[in-house]
Amino acid sequence: MGTIAIREPLPGPRARQVLAEQADFLPAALASSLPTVVAEGHGAVVTDVDGNRLIDLSGGFGCLAVGHSHPHVVKAIQQQAERFLHTDFSVLPYASYIELADRLAKLAPGSSPKKVALFNSGAEAIENAIKIARQQTGRPALLTFEGAFHGRTMGALTLTSQPSPYKVGFGPFLPEVYRVPFPNPYRNQPPQQLTAQTLETLERMLHTAVDPRTVAAVVVEPIQGEGGFVVPPSDFLPALRTFCDAHGFLLIVDEIQTGYGRTGTFFACEQYGVEPDLLTIGKSIAAGLPLSAVVGRSTIMDGIVAGSIGGTYVGNPVACAAALAVLDVFESEKLVERAQLLGQRLWERLSTWQQKYPLIGDIRGVGAMRACELVLDRETRQPAPQQTAAILQDAARRGVILAKAGIYGNVIRFLMPLVTPLEVLDEALDVVEFAFAEAESNRGSR
Ligand SMILES: Cc1ncc(COP(=O)(O)O)c(C=O)c1O
């Protein structure tokens, strides 16, 4: 007996009813395209309103490293909710905020003493990293990358690269943001010289576009998430660290998607031996509750002007309780090691699919952060966004929830909970493979 159970073809009658009401009450821009509506979720499994059981390989876009409704996290939330829901830490402090800051500072890569500020969302962590970098350097400019995704609030959105759909009609954006190509080994040739080329472009920009004396920081994802799980060459992040040190720029590393074990180490930076000046964390930090953090060198964080950062809900006590429970689960269930195991299993399957299905132009990733890029032609590498969307729909109807990514919308990324049992992952991947075979045969029969 497998985990998946499709009792009613998706969307079932109850889901159809709910989805139909979307049109009456939600702007079309917010409507979900998945043919189902969730009733509950546990681990990697969700049950929809019609009693269908599906496997969730999207993990709420990477927020659910500990899975849906982990009992330890739920208990911590319940206990905290019974004690108090909110005070505003700056009015009336609570111990869980400080305990979480202590644990995050110790987990952050590098040996320098660190301090932590908590916020609500990933974008808000980025906004505050920008503010701290500008305030502490007294400089306005930021350097960032093509394909980057750092969130949807105005500062974060300025750093975000993709114009459509994220930036459509929302400008003007922050001034003094300069962007260079991200080293993408699949789309830039030859891959061997990518780091050198990128660093050369950055250096040249300091002569052609921006005065280095005005640059506060470089902002980078160690592996691009929304941009399509693009893994730069392994010497890229260390080279960026050297570049920042040489010019006196801060290095802001955005681990909102790569953090919390996703890449097989707690933070991706650990694999590159790089210590950021400011590190942003979000997503899996509180198992889906809104919470994020900026972890920075104490020398920087201690200089922040009192009262200049904060917010009503930042570091909410229920979210802090959840975040502490998440860290406990990481230790007790060895989730970093599990990420390696899941990633290995996934990689084996992706490798066999690449041989069977010409649609798959590239497979890539680190740890459990793996993806495949779909193309119409392996020679030209022309993106295949329609086939990608069709595979997502087909997989959902067969009982597996997937997420897509990539500046061309042609990457399938795997963000399953790290608690997913191997046999459940195998079952889900069998379904995804059916969807691939279907997409290939539809191509053939056109
Ligand atoms: C790398 C990265 N940074 C920032 C964000 C923004 O986080 P949020 O959606 O919580 O604002 C995301 C979200 O996908 C992300 O992947």
The ligand as an ORCA input file, in Angstrom:
! r2SCAN-3c Opt
* xyz 0 1
  C      16.756     33.362     -1.438
  C      15.495     34.048     -1.016
  N      15.550     35.252     -0.437
  C      14.449     35.905     -0.033
  C      13.203     35.345     -0.214
  C      11.981     36.109      0.233
  O      11.399     35.475      1.334
  P       9.889     35.792      1.730
  O       9.022     35.266      0.649
  O       9.699     35.094      3.048
  O       9.762     37.273      1.860
  C      13.082     34.096     -0.815
  C      11.765     33.487     -1.046
  O      11.575     32.613     -1.843
  C      14.258     33.420     -1.225
  O      14.207     32.219     -1.815
*
